[in-house]
Amino acid sequence: MMTWFLTTTIGKTLLKWIGVAALVAAAYWRVYASGKAAAEAERVADDLNALRDKERLNDNIRKMDDAALDRELSRWVRD
């Protein structure tokens, strides 16, 4: 079978197009994998930023006295 691919015109053409298809598939896979990695990195960065914001807010709340905490909560909660 390899002899047929290497000696006939049709075999050489098929082998050439199979090689081109393999290169295109490899390039596509590389782009796909890098995009997936970038999306994962962006998701992790967003999670870390949200956690940082949450900790900053918790620190601010811990530093408030009771009156300041009541004033802040009254802005968000209605009777």
C-alpha positions in Angstrom: 0.0 0.0 0.0 2.8 2.4 0.8 4.4 1.6 -2.6 1.1 2.6 -4.3 1.1 5.9 -2.4 4.8 6.6 -3.3 4.7 5.5 -7.0 1.4 6.5 -8.5 0.3 10.0 -9.3 -3.0 9.6 -7.5 -1.2 8.2 -4.4 1.3 11.1 -4.4 -1.6 13.6 -4.7 -3.5 11.9 -1.9 -0.4 11.8 0.3 0.2 15.5 -0.4 -3.4 16.5 0.5 -3.4 14.2 3.6 -0.2 16.1 4.7 -1.8 19.5 4.1 -4.9 18.4 6.0 -2.7 17.2 8.9 -0.9 20.6 9.0 -4.2 22.5 9.0 -5.6 20.2 11.8 -2.5 20.7 13.9 -2.6 24.5 13.4 -6.3 24.5 14.3 -5.7 22.4 17.4 -2.9 24.7 18.5 -5.1 27.8 18.1 -8.0 26.1 19.9 -5.8 25.0 22.8 -4.3 28.5 23.3 -7.7 30.1 23.2 -9.0 27.6 25.8 -6.0 28.4 28.0 -6.5 32.1 27.6 -10.2 31.8 28.5 -9.3 29.7 31.6 -6.7 32.3 32.7 -9.2 35.1 32.3 -11.8 33.2 34.4 -9.2 32.6 37.1 -8.2 36.3 37.1 -11.9 37.4 37.3 -12.4 35.0 40.3 -9.3 36.4 42.0 -10.5 40.0 41.5 -13.9 39.1 42.9 -12.3 37.5 45.9 -10.1 40.6 46.4 -13.1 42.9 46.2 -15.0 40.8 48.6 -12.1 40.8 51.1 -11.8 44.6 50.8 -15.5 45.1 51.4 -15.3 42.8 54.4 -12.4 44.7 55.8 -14.3 48.0 55.4 -17.3 46.6 57.2 -15.2 45.2 60.1 -13.7 48.7 60.6 -17.1 50.4 60.8 -18.6 51.3 64.1 -22.2 50.4 64.8 -23.7 53.8 63.7 -21.7 53.8 60.5 -22.8 50.3 59.7 -26.5 51.2 60.4 -26.2 54.2 58.1 -24.7 52.1 55.3 -27.2 49.4 55.6 -30.1 51.9 55.7 -29.0 53.0 52.2 -29.7 49.4 50.9 -32.5 48.1 53.0 -35.9 49.7 53.3 -38.3 49.2 56.1 
